[in-house]
Amino acid sequence: MENVIEEKTPKGITLKIMAEKLKFLAFGREGTTIYSDESKTKLLHDIPVVVFIGADFIIPATALKGDYSLHKVLKGKALIAFQLHEKDHERYLFLPVFSEVDLIPLKIKKMNSVAELVKAIQGGLKPSYIIVTKTITRGDIIIIKNRFSAAYIVLVDDQKSSFEAESPMHIETKEIPADRRAIDIAKEININMLSSNPVFLARLHLRELNFAKVSQLLFDFELSKEDAEYILSFLTTMIKRSEEKEELGKNIDKITVLKNSFQFYLNLLNLQGDEIKKMIHECRSLTDVAAYRTLIAKVKPLHEGTETEFVFTDFENLLYEQNERLQS
């Protein structure tokens, strides 16, 4: 049986909330029905789902707790307070809602990435509004729109203190044509989120000389030894061909850095202690040091509670010492 929660608003309106169905009924002081449409034919009101994407967003704990939270409605707009980061001042998001209620239930969620949102949508989440910052890419927006085109995306920044959204019903959406080639779509979309085959992605990105996306594979996937070896072989071949191919020659430094990262990761998986120490000692860039640290942090938890965990701590200490030498 549906669990119905009753809430009273300051104006005396009764809300009967069906959180699981994301619906609610509203009744005035005298028990009269408050309809959800102008023609007064719909009894059920929707509970909007609002998703903030970004680890730095600060949302009041009360707004994230439970299946819903109640928010003030001012002149037909629901008010949500948030901060862009810990030291930020309070900012406000205004969402259009039915104007006859003075409080409205909202389901607010905070997610760290678009990938997390995609997974939630696959699990049945239907966001009404998606709140993002300028760190969002055009490709990420395309992914969101393809996964759930009905959602309205609100871009917030530090230039304003308040932001207004439109009703999702009034937003036109565009789909990617079915006849687009995969390689064309890959140029626009962060395709790492759309495939579970890192070796395929590596070949695709390397063909486009998109080294940043190849590097990101180390962090987006739990690469097996075999996967890392395959990708490493691609990079080794590119280095060998760099003398013949002008465009590879121009990018030899980037390819070499990428090869070193995958080699270091493979050495960590294989626990090649001497090779790891050698690569740390030969490290001549603070960028490489940072990359190696991140890779150690990724692999170290695989050995939590074992003696090998202390070996990884030794590697971290060696990197710290190398970092100090490079900075001095």
ABEGO torsion letter per residue (X at the ends): XBBBBBBBBAAGBBBBBBAAAGBBBBBBAAGBBBBABAAGABABBBBBBBBBBEAABBBBAAAABEABBBBBBBGGBBBBBBBABAABBBBBBBBBBBAABABBBBBBBBBABAAAAAAAAAAGBBBABBBBBAABBAAAAAAAAAABAABBBBBBBAABABBBBBBAAABBBBBBBAABBAAAAAAABBAAAABABAAAAAAAAAAAGBAAAAAAAAAABBBBAAAAAAAAAAAAAAAAAAAABAAAAAAAAAAAAAAAAAAAAAAAAAGBAAAAAAAAAABABAAAAAAAAAAAAAAAAAABGBAAAAAAAAAAAAAAAAAAAAAX
